[in-house]
Amino acid sequence: MSVSHVTTHILDTGAGRPAAGVAVVLSKNDAGTWRELAVSSTDADGRAKDLGPEQLDPGHYKLNFATGAYYAGLQTRTFFPEVDLVFEVTGPEHYHVPLLLSPFAYSTYRGS
């Protein structure tokens, strides 16, 4: 299996472990409208490596994380029912977009 141009990794920092089973959707902004490209979910290590094609055109993309469903499965309240991360693809290099998550906070960065 090849790895997609965009990958993600979710760490549940509140629980101190990877966030497994989180639904993730990759979309592209086409003239102001978000178009869904791929749907995946994180594996046991909190990673989603199959988010679309091996190569994406330059443009604005969004990862949507179903954090509410994840925390509902853990019977934990969360302030964020979903998290959207919008980023720009400018070239052929790999884009890794991690999410550090807890029930009442999240952060991200450009990974490698």
N, CA, C and O of each residue as an XYZ file, in Angstrom:
448
protein
N       0.841     -1.186      0.000
C       0.000      0.000      0.000
C       0.882      1.244      0.000
O       1.854      1.325      0.750
N       0.543      2.192     -0.827
C       1.285      3.440     -0.853
C       0.701      4.407      0.177
O      -0.459      4.291      0.572
N       1.519      5.350      0.596
C       1.095      6.354      1.571
C       0.588      7.567      0.811
O       1.172      7.963     -0.197
N      -0.495      8.154      1.292
C      -1.067      9.318      0.626
C      -0.204     10.559      0.832
O       0.668     10.594      1.701
N      -0.464     11.565      0.024
C       0.282     12.830      0.068
C       0.118     13.506      1.428
O       1.033     14.173      1.912
N      -1.054     13.329      2.040
C      -1.352     13.884      3.362
C      -1.605     12.738      4.327
O      -2.385     11.831      4.036
N      -0.944     12.782      5.474
C      -1.188     11.812      6.534
C      -1.425     12.568      7.834
O      -1.148     13.763      7.934
N      -1.944     11.848      8.829
C      -2.165     12.461     10.130
C      -1.891     11.449     11.228
O      -1.839     10.244     10.984
N      -1.718     11.947     12.414
C      -1.479     11.142     13.607
C      -2.152     11.873     14.758
O      -1.875     13.049     14.992
N      -3.027     11.192     15.475
C      -3.728     11.829     16.592
C      -3.250     11.212     17.896
O      -3.313      9.999     18.094
N      -2.774     12.072     18.771
C      -2.396     11.646     20.114
C      -3.394     12.228     21.103
O      -3.598     13.441     21.152
N      -4.010     11.362     21.885
C      -4.921     11.788     22.941
C      -4.051     12.140     24.140
O      -3.713     11.276     24.950
N      -3.697     13.400     24.244
C      -2.762     13.828     25.297
C      -3.387     13.757     26.680
O      -2.672     13.641     27.676
N      -4.708     13.823     26.756
C      -5.377     13.688     28.039
C      -5.270     12.279     28.594
O      -5.150     12.082     29.803
N      -5.317     11.297     27.695
C      -5.238      9.891     28.105
C      -3.817      9.344     28.008
O      -3.521      8.281     28.553
N      -2.936     10.070     27.312
C      -1.556      9.617     27.168
C      -1.394      8.448     26.222
O      -0.554      7.578     26.452
N      -2.197      8.412     25.144
C      -2.100      7.313     24.178
C      -2.594      7.781     22.807
O      -3.223      8.833     22.693
N      -2.308      6.999     21.777
C      -2.839      7.336     20.449
C      -4.365      7.270     20.456
O      -4.964      6.496     21.203
N      -4.975      8.088     19.621
C      -6.434      8.093     19.487
C      -6.822      7.183     18.329
O      -6.749      7.581     17.166
N      -7.229      5.975     18.646
C      -7.602      4.983     17.632
C      -9.076      5.109     17.272
O      -9.908      5.442     18.116
N      -9.386      4.837     16.006
C     -10.770      4.792     15.562
C     -11.429      6.131     15.325
O     -12.656      6.213     15.290
N     -10.643      7.190     15.160
C     -11.217      8.514     14.881
C     -11.445      8.642     13.371
O     -10.526      8.440     12.577
N     -12.674      8.977     12.987
C     -12.972      9.202     11.574
C     -12.315     10.493     11.118
O     -12.353     11.504     11.819
N     -11.701     10.450      9.918
C     -11.004     11.604      9.351
C     -11.450     11.767      7.899
O     -11.501     10.792      7.150
N     -11.773     12.996      7.505
C     -12.182     13.291      6.134
C     -11.233     14.342      5.564
O     -10.986     15.369      6.196
N     -10.705     14.084      4.373
C      -9.879     15.047      3.648
C     -10.733     15.688      2.565
O     -11.362     14.996      1.764
N     -10.751     17.034      2.549
C     -11.510     17.772      1.536
C     -10.618     18.820      0.900
O      -9.630     19.260      1.487
N     -10.986     19.212     -0.315
C     -10.274     20.274     -1.033
C     -11.230     21.432     -1.279
O     -12.408     21.227     -1.575
N     -10.713     22.651     -1.155
C     -11.503     23.838     -1.429
C     -11.422     24.133     -2.919
O     -10.362     24.480     -3.440
N     -12.559     23.989     -3.600
C     -12.663     24.288     -5.028
C     -13.556     25.515     -5.188
O     -14.780     25.407     -5.116
N     -12.949     26.677     -5.405
C     -13.679     27.928     -5.637
C     -14.691     28.209     -4.527
O     -15.821     28.621     -4.791
N     -14.270     27.980     -3.281
C     -15.122     28.301     -2.145
C     -16.014     27.184     -1.651
O     -16.721     27.348     -0.657
N     -15.991     26.054     -2.328
C     -16.792     24.896     -1.933
C     -15.873     23.745     -1.553
O     -14.954     23.401     -2.297
N     -16.129     23.148     -0.380
C     -15.324     22.005      0.055
C     -15.813     20.735     -0.632
O     -16.995     20.395     -0.575
N     -14.875     20.037     -1.288
C     -15.177     18.786     -1.996
C     -14.440     17.644     -1.295
O     -13.215     17.666     -1.177
N     -15.194     16.654     -0.835
C     -14.614     15.515     -0.127
C     -13.761     14.666     -1.068
O     -14.196     14.303     -2.161
N     -12.541     14.356     -0.627
C     -11.624     13.550     -1.423
C     -11.429     12.144     -0.867
O     -11.302     11.184     -1.627
N     -11.405     12.024      0.454
C     -11.122     10.722      1.058
C     -11.674     10.659      2.472
O     -11.776     11.673      3.163
N     -12.025      9.459      2.885
C     -12.497      9.187      4.242
C     -11.662      8.050      4.796
O     -11.406      7.063      4.106
N     -11.242      8.187      6.033
C     -10.428      7.156      6.679
C     -10.735      7.163      8.165
O     -11.605      7.902      8.626
N     -10.024      6.345      8.903
C     -10.067      6.413     10.365
C      -8.693      6.018     10.877
O      -7.943      5.311     10.205
N      -8.379      6.479     12.061
C      -7.059      6.214     12.607
C      -6.937      4.769     13.058
O      -7.898      4.165     13.535
N      -5.743      4.230     12.899
C      -5.471      2.854     13.298
C      -5.141      2.794     14.794
O      -5.290      3.790     15.503
N      -4.703      1.653     15.264
C      -4.418      1.469     16.690
C      -3.321      2.401     17.180
O      -3.248      2.705     18.371
N      -2.459      2.862     16.258
C      -1.385      3.790     16.616
C      -1.814      5.248     16.426
O      -0.990      6.153     16.559
N      -3.096      5.485     16.116
C      -3.603      6.837     15.939
C      -3.266      7.449     14.596
O      -3.377      8.664     14.430
N      -2.857      6.636     13.630
C      -2.421      7.148     12.328
C      -3.423      6.850     11.219
O      -4.075      5.806     11.212
N      -3.533      7.792     10.279
C      -4.298      7.594      9.048
C      -3.339      7.886      7.899
O      -2.909      9.021      7.698
N      -3.016      6.832      7.150
C      -2.037      6.949      6.060
C      -2.680      6.837      4.678
O      -1.995      6.941      3.660
N      -3.994      6.626      4.647
C      -4.686      6.384      3.376
C      -5.700      7.484      3.077
O      -6.854      7.211      2.748
N      -5.251      8.728      3.196
C      -6.123      9.885      2.980
C      -5.954     10.438      1.572
O      -5.370     11.504      1.381
N      -6.455      9.727      0.616
C      -6.422     10.239     -0.741
C      -5.223      9.777     -1.538
O      -4.538      8.826     -1.163
N      -4.979     10.458     -2.634
C      -3.953     10.027     -3.585
C      -2.524     10.278     -3.094
O      -2.292     10.973     -2.105
N      -1.589      9.688     -3.819
C      -0.167      9.886     -3.515
C       0.273     11.311     -3.817
O       1.274     11.777     -3.274
N      -0.467     12.010     -4.681
C      -0.112     13.376     -5.068
C      -1.373     14.228     -5.164
O      -2.372     13.815     -5.753
N      -1.312     15.424     -4.578
C      -2.410     16.380     -4.641
C      -1.962     17.629     -5.376
O      -0.788     17.995     -5.331
N      -2.890     18.279     -6.049
C      -2.600     19.559     -6.687
C      -2.432     20.625     -5.609
O      -3.007     20.500     -4.528
N      -1.659     21.663     -5.884
C      -1.581     22.774     -4.932
C      -2.971     23.341     -4.654
O      -3.831     23.380     -5.534
N      -3.170     23.779     -3.411
C      -4.454     24.348     -3.038
C      -4.693     24.259     -1.549
O      -3.816     23.854     -0.786
N      -5.888     24.643     -1.145
C      -6.276     24.603      0.264
C      -7.048     23.327      0.542
O      -7.973     22.966     -0.187
N      -6.651     22.655      1.608
C      -7.245     21.386      1.994
C      -7.673     21.453      3.453
O      -7.214     22.303      4.216
N      -8.562     20.539      3.820
C      -9.066     20.501      5.199
C      -9.124     19.053      5.664
O      -9.574     18.170      4.935
N      -8.664     18.827      6.883
C      -8.879     17.560      7.567
C      -9.957     17.793      8.618
O      -9.847     18.700      9.443
N     -10.998     16.968      8.581
C     -12.059     17.026      9.578
C     -11.951     15.772     10.437
O     -11.950     14.652      9.926
N     -11.859     15.977     11.750
C     -11.721     14.886     12.714
C     -13.011     14.768     13.518
O     -13.483     15.767     14.060
N     -13.587     13.585     13.607
C     -14.820     13.349     14.360
C     -14.482     13.100     15.830
O     -14.596     11.980     16.328
N     -14.071     14.153     16.502
C     -13.614     14.032     17.892
C     -14.755     13.767     18.862
O     -14.557     13.097     19.876
N     -15.945     14.279     18.570
C     -17.086     14.034     19.440
C     -17.446     12.565     19.516
O     -17.694     12.036     20.599
N     -17.476     11.905     18.372
C     -17.778     10.469     18.341
C     -16.698      9.672     19.061
O     -16.995      8.705     19.763
N     -15.448     10.079     18.885
C     -14.336      9.404     19.575
C     -14.529      9.480     21.091
O     -14.458      8.462     21.780
N     -14.772     10.678     21.604
C     -14.928     10.826     23.048
C     -16.235     10.204     23.555
O     -16.279      9.711     24.682
N     -17.293     10.219     22.747
C     -18.525      9.549     23.146
C     -18.274      8.055     23.365
O     -18.816      7.449     24.289
N     -17.435      7.471     22.492
C     -17.073      6.060     22.648
C     -16.300      5.780     23.924
O     -16.304      4.656     24.425
N     -15.638      6.799     24.447
C     -14.898      6.673     25.710
C     -15.735      7.137     26.905
O     -15.261      7.158     28.040
N     -16.988      7.507     26.627
C     -17.888      8.047     27.652
C     -17.254      9.242     28.369
O     -17.281      9.351     29.595
N     -16.680     10.137     27.547
C     -16.011     11.333     28.048
C     -16.609     12.558     27.371
O     -16.765     12.578     26.150
N     -16.941     13.571     28.148
C     -17.428     14.830     27.583
C     -16.290     15.538     26.863
O     -15.132     15.442     27.268
N     -16.626     16.244     25.799
C     -15.650     17.059     25.089
C     -16.292     18.366     24.655
O     -17.490     18.423     24.380
N     -15.493     19.396     24.599
C     -15.966     20.707     24.148
C     -16.015     20.783     22.627
O     -16.764     21.586     22.071
N     -15.220     19.951     21.950
C     -15.081     20.006     20.500
C     -15.710     18.777     19.850
O     -15.094     17.711     19.854
N     -16.915     18.890     19.290
C     -17.540     17.747     18.637
C     -16.829     17.354     17.338
O     -16.951     16.224     16.864
N     -16.095     18.299     16.781
C     -15.258     18.012     15.616
C     -14.155     19.059     15.553
O     -14.270     20.147     16.117
N     -13.089     18.702     14.853
C     -11.972     19.616     14.653
C     -11.701     19.692     13.158
O     -11.554     18.666     12.494
N     -11.634     20.916     12.628
C     -11.260     21.151     11.229
C      -9.892     21.815     11.209
O      -9.678     22.835     11.864
N      -8.975     21.238     10.460
C      -7.655     21.840     10.259
C      -7.515     22.156      8.776
O      -7.537     21.255      7.938
N      -7.370     23.437      8.456
C      -7.225     23.885      7.073
C      -5.761     24.221      6.842
O      -5.133     24.895      7.658
N      -5.221     23.748      5.727
C      -3.808     23.943      5.420
C      -3.639     24.064      3.908
O      -4.552     23.767      3.137
N      -2.448     24.507      3.507
C      -2.173     24.715      2.088
C      -1.108     23.748      1.592
O      -0.037     23.629      2.186
N      -1.411     23.064      0.504
C      -0.447     22.225     -0.203
C       0.164     23.092     -1.295
O      -0.549     23.657     -2.124
N       1.500     23.194     -1.287
C       2.171     24.040     -2.272
C       3.105     23.273     -3.199
O       3.540     23.808     -4.219
N       3.414     22.035     -2.860
C       4.353     21.290     -3.674
C       4.231     19.796     -3.476
O       3.311     19.319     -2.812
N       5.167     19.056     -4.058
C       5.081     17.596     -4.057
C       5.540     16.916     -2.765
O       5.366     15.708     -2.611
N       6.129     17.684     -1.831
C       6.610     17.066     -0.597
C       5.451     16.497      0.218
O       4.304     16.914      0.060
N       5.759     15.560      1.074
C       4.755     14.928      1.931
C       4.255     15.917      2.986
O       5.036     16.703      3.522
N       2.962     15.875      3.280
C       2.360     16.732      4.300
C       1.815     15.851      5.421
O       0.888     15.066      5.223
N       2.412     16.002      6.600
C       1.951     15.278      7.785
C       1.350     16.314      8.736
O       2.023     17.261      9.144
N       0.068     16.120      9.082
C      -0.671     17.097      9.885
C      -1.151     16.405     11.167
O      -2.252     15.856     11.194
N      -0.337     16.425     12.224
C      -0.716     15.771     13.475
C      -1.733     16.589     14.263
O      -1.851     17.803     14.092
N      -2.466     15.891     15.131
C      -3.419     16.531     16.028
C      -3.138     16.037     17.441
O      -3.156     14.835     17.707
N      -2.879     16.971     18.335
C      -2.728     16.671     19.760
C      -4.053     17.045     20.409
O      -4.484     18.196     20.336
N      -4.695     16.078     21.041
C      -6.085     16.220     21.429
C      -6.305     15.893     22.900
O      -5.717     14.955     23.439
N      -7.158     16.680     23.536
C      -7.681     16.347     24.859
C      -9.145     16.775     24.850
O      -9.565     17.449     23.909
N      -9.933     16.415     25.852
C     -11.359     16.731     25.796
C     -11.676     18.224     25.665
O     -12.728     18.579     25.134
N     -10.786     19.105     26.139
C     -11.105     20.532     26.130
C     -10.030     21.388     25.473
O      -9.987     22.600     25.684
N      -9.161     20.766     24.677
C      -8.128     21.521     23.961
C      -7.574     20.677     22.819
O      -7.656     19.449     22.827
N      -7.012     21.373     21.844
C      -6.258     20.674     20.804
C      -5.211     21.615     20.244
O      -5.327     22.836     20.354
N      -4.182     21.026     19.637
C      -3.169     21.803     18.932
C      -2.656     20.977     17.779
O      -2.902     19.773     17.700
N      -1.948     21.626     16.895
C      -1.424     20.960     15.715
C      -0.127     21.645     15.303
O       0.255     22.674     15.862
N       0.534     21.062     14.326
C       1.758     21.618     13.776
C       2.018     20.914     12.460
O       1.367     19.915     12.153
N       2.948     21.414     11.687
C       3.333     20.728     10.457
C       4.382     19.701     10.807
O       5.489     20.050     11.216
N       4.043     18.445     10.651
C       4.962     17.365     10.959
C       5.832     17.013      9.774
O       5.816     17.684      8.742
N       6.586     15.956      9.943
C       7.449     15.509      8.836
C       7.302     14.025      8.623
O       7.946     13.462      7.738
